[in-house]
C-alpha cells in the first residue's frame, strides 16, 4: 500500500516537472479601440448673429468654405463652432465667398440648423445652380462698379432742402436714355443723377424757374422747388455739375426734366 502511494506521488511530481520545464508564453492584451479622429476642414468665420426662437437662445454663424466640401465636412465644422458655447440652438450658413452674403443673398454651399434643442442639425443644400450664382455675382460686381462712380454733395452744402428732397446723399452718373425716352418707358423716374454741362439760360415755366443745362447728351431742364429759395449762385455760361432728381420727359420743352438739388 505504501509502495502504491509512493508510485502515485512520483508520477505526479514527474508530470508537474514536465509541464513547468517548457518555455513560458506571454499573452499580449488586446488594446482598446481608439475613436476615429474627426478632421475639421479649413473654414473662416465671417460673422455671427444671436436670435431667440420659442423662448430659446440661439446663434447663427456664417462661414466661408471651399465649395466642394461635403455634408460630413460641414457637420464637422458645425461641431467645431457650436460645441463650446452655451446657446440652445445653432445655425451655420456656408458660403463659397464672404461677398455672397450681399451679392447672392443666400448661402451658396449649404446650411445646418438645429430645429429643436439637442436635435441633430438638419441639412439644406444650396438651391441655386452655378449659372444663377455666377450671374448674380456678375450683376453685383456691375452695380458695385457703377456705385464707385457715384458722387455726393459736400457736407457743408447739404441743407434742409437737400434732406427733404433726397434721404441718401448719393447720385449716379446720368443715364443718357432719359434724353430720348419718357420716364414711364425707361423706369428711371425719381432716380438721383448728376451730369456735367454748362448753364445756357434760366427760363420760366408756370411761374417757376428752370435751369437750362447743355450736356453732351442734349438739353436738361431742372426746376426749383416751389416756395423754396432760388438756385444757388450761378452765372450763364458756367460749367457745372448739376445734381437733380429725374422726373420724366416734357413735351413742351422737348427734353428731360428734374428737380434741382445742387450744382457745383
Phi, psi and omega in degrees: 000315178296325181293322180294318179296321180296318179296318179298317180294323180294315179298318181296317180294323180295318180293321180295320179293321181293321182289328186267356185274346182283170180291146180279147180250122179269132180258118180276125181293145179289124182291151177291138179295137179267140180294148179294136179284130179273122180266123179267119180297161178292137177206163178232130177284125180270303178197180181210152180223138174270151177208166176235132181221123181054036178079004180256145178280139180221162176217140178244135179247137172249127184229153177258129182221168172293139184295343184265008179296148180271171175300321178299319178298317180294325177293325177295320178293317178305312180296321180295323182282320195258347187289338186259002182259182186246015181279152181281323184235150181221143173224136176232124176257133184250126181238146174288322177226144179300327181293344179296337179304315180270319188289321183257325178085005179206163178297143185248003175236306180180179179214141172237132185219130171278115182275336175219156182300128178083356180288154170292126185299137179278140183258135174232121176283163175296133183268356180266141175275168185297325181295316179294316180299317180298318181294323179291322177293319179296318179297317179296322179294320178296316180295321178294323179295318178293320180298330179293340179271351182297153178233160179230159177282135179306143185300326181285349177258352181283117182235190185295331178293315178300316183295327180286329183275318183223131181276342181241126182274070180210122184236133182269155172303139184301142175270120186297347180295338181291345181274002181221359183223163174281155178300327179292338179272316185273345177069020185255006180305140181076008176286149177265120183231160164228153179211144176269142179183202178224147180281115180274321187193169169238119184244161181247128178229119181053043176071012177242143180274144175230137171282128174262112188247129176270127179234173179293343182262344184140187181279143177234142178239121178239128186253154176286158177278131181307138176070006175259162180304158182295176177305157175295173184308136180203165173219146177300134181096352179298137169277126189221161163249119184257129177256127186207165173255119184291135181250323182151207183248138177252118176293324181295323180266347182056048179189171179286150180232156179203176178260126182293134174244315185191157169215157178213000000 
